[in-house]
Amino acid sequence: MRWLIRGARSRTGMPMRRGLAQELMDASRGEGTAVRRREELHRMAEANRAFVHYRR
């Protein structure tokens, strides 16, 4: 939810409700800021998976 709101706020030049609607539509198509952020987070988690047992 935070990523959707941040994505909507980053869309300058349009009202918040339109930006949020556009971000939701993009997310439903697998595009947009929120989806890119999610994919980036999953890539980082996958990359760090090998180091999880070195925590302590």
C-alpha distance (Angstrom), angle and dihedral (degrees) to the residues before:
residue distance angle dihedral
M1 . . .
R2 3.79 . .
W3 3.78 91.5 .
L4 3.79 91.0 51.6
I5 3.80 92.0 51.7
R6 3.80 92.4 45.7
G7 3.77 89.8 49.6
A8 3.79 90.7 50.3
R9 3.81 91.6 49.6
S10 3.78 91.5 49.8
R11 3.80 90.3 58.9
T12 3.76 98.8 91.5
G13 3.76 123.7 -165.2
M14 3.80 96.9 40.7
P15 3.80 136.0 77.4
M16 3.80 118.3 -92.0
R17 3.79 94.0 -111.8
R18 3.79 92.2 53.8
G19 3.81 92.1 45.4
L20 3.79 91.2 50.0
A21 3.79 91.7 47.6
Q22 3.79 90.1 49.8
E23 3.80 91.7 47.7
L24 3.81 90.5 51.1
M25 3.79 91.2 49.2
D26 3.81 90.7 49.0
A27 3.81 90.9 48.5
S28 3.80 91.0 51.8
R29 3.81 88.4 54.8
G30 3.80 92.1 47.1
E31 3.81 94.2 -107.0
G32 3.78 136.4 100.8
T33 3.76 138.6 69.8
A34 3.81 96.8 -63.3
V35 3.80 93.5 52.4
R36 3.81 92.6 47.5
R37 3.80 89.9 50.2
R38 3.81 91.1 50.2
E39 3.79 92.3 49.5
E40 3.80 90.7 48.4
L41 3.81 91.0 51.4
H42 3.80 91.6 49.5
R43 3.82 91.2 49.2
M44 3.81 90.5 52.0
A45 3.81 91.7 47.8
E46 3.79 91.1 50.0
A47 3.81 91.3 48.9
N48 3.81 92.1 50.3
R49 3.79 94.7 44.5
A50 3.80 91.7 93.9
F51 3.81 91.3 59.7
V52 3.80 98.3 50.2
H53 3.81 94.5 100.5
Y54 3.84 91.7 54.3
R55 3.78 91.3 67.0
R56 3.82 95.4 109.6
